[in-house]
Amino acid sequence: MAKKKVVVAFSGGLDTSYTVMKLSQEGWEVYAACANTGGFSPEQLKRNEENAYKLGAVKYVTLDVTREYYAKSLKYMIFGNVLRNNCYPISVSSERIFQAIAIARYANEIGADAIAHGSTGAGNDQIRFDMTFQVLAPKVEIITLTRDKELTRKEEVDYLNAHGFFADFTKLKYSYNVGIWGTSICGGELLDPAQGLPECAYLKHVTAEEPEAELRITFKRGEIDAVNGEHFEDKVKAIQKIEEIGASYAIGRDCNVGDTIIGIKGRVGFEAAAPKIIIEAHRLLEKSTLSKWQQYWKDQIANWYGMFLHESEYLEPVMPDMEAFLTSSQRHVNGTAILKLRPFTLQTVGVDSDDDLTKSKLGEYGEMNHGWTADDAKGFIKILSTPLKVYYGIHPVDEERKGE
């Protein structure tokens, strides 16, 4: 009787290593698939491949979906200046959706009977994986040994060692999830809500030789076109270039407290130089190139877009509708945003754009009006005050409002 096929979403960590070996030992034909959205180095991917075969996998594949992730998510997060709680750029959590999509697609391609992942029952990732698999591979069984068996790290390590697999799975003070859109940091001092992370907790530190640097990011229809004058056709490489520059100043560090999908509060530290810099630069350019109401409604849409992405609702039919709005809003977001970088911080300087609405000949704010007369201004103000006059004609202004 043919063995059943199972695709393991393989990161190379303890939980997925245990899953590959355990299912292999139980008679499954195991396919280890590492879905890379920009967080794995070539060395890590090579090590994953070697370990997957040692653990009993019949086949290992790397599914590189970094550019798909950009085209179908990151692009819109930049268009929307998406920051969860005005803080967190939805870093690794947004990548999980595209890792899950890649795994489901691969499972369907090889005719897998099951998909396995290493999520626990206390986090958001279990939802992101399970929901995506249920929608995109509805006939495939979902296996989660760590969650279902409530396994401890010791139990998993002991099992691996007993079957001849040895690796350094030491429980570290901090756990890291590295991705192209930032690195999340959990554990350590973050378990105490009154403490922040010390310098040693971060992976990237100040290495820049100059005390400050000017950074120019050029956008074309809202997408990064050039960095300091260097054109980038590949937007992923543009993000990586900005990360390289910003990380040398240790920009983009913060802590976020937010609501998890399952309803409890979660606290996570992160370092995300590229997202913080790109979003700040893009927002700066939009202030000059979008109308007041474009900015207002885009902020509303972007807030929901980020929330749905975080909450594992990427496949909700409303998402492409929101993407269409965000894309339309970017048709005149062209030009260069100029920033000043210093250790741990950045400063906005200005913009250079042919679409800059501040260049209007109708007037310069606080200086001179060319498109209207003094009488026009007085008449406008008089009409604008009419609703207030109507209200306070019936309800006189109270003393507190008068400031008396």
Number of C-alpha atoms within 10 A of each C-alpha: 3 6 10 13 19 27 31 28 25 27 21 20 13 20 24 24 27 24 26 31 22 20 20 18 14 8 11 22 22 31 28 32 26 25 26 23 25 21 18 19 10 9 9 13 17 13 12 24 21 12 20 27 17 15 23 20 23 15 14 20 16 15 15 16 18 20 16 14 22 22 13 14 21 24 19 23 24 24 27 30 25 26 20 18 15 10 16 25 27 23 24 22 21 26 27 24 25 25 25 22 21 23 29 25 15 20 24 17 9 12 14 21 19 22 25 25 26 25 21 18 15 12 15 20 22 18 19 27 26 20 18 24 24 14 12 17 23 13 13 18 14 20 19 21 20 21 17 11 9 12 13 11 16 12 11 20 20 14 15 20 11 10 12 10 16 12 12 8 13 10 10 9 10 14 13 17 15 20 20 24 27 26 21 25 22 20 17 16 16 18 13 10 9 7 10 15 19 9 9 8 19 18 14 19 15 15 13 16 9 11 11 14 17 14 23 23 26 28 23 15 16 26 20 25 21 19 19 13 12 12 14 16 11 11 19 19 12 20 21 16 15 20 25 14 19 29 24 20 26 25 26 23 22 15 18 16 15 16 13 15 16 12 10 10 10 16 17 17 22 26 26 27 28 25 29 25 26 21 19 19 27 26 20 19 27 27 16 20 24 20 12 10 9 16 16 11 14 19 17 11 19 23 19 17 25 24 18 17 21 23 19 23 18 22 16 11 9 12 16 14 12 18 21 11 18 25 17 14 21 20 13 18 26 25 27 27 25 21 21 15 23 20 19 16 16 21 14 16 14 16 23 15 20 13 17 19 14 14 12 11 10 12 14 12 8 6 6 10 14 10 10 11 10 9 9 11 11 11 11 11 11 11 10 11 10 11 10 9 14 10 11 12 10 8 9 9 11 10 8 7 7 7 6 6
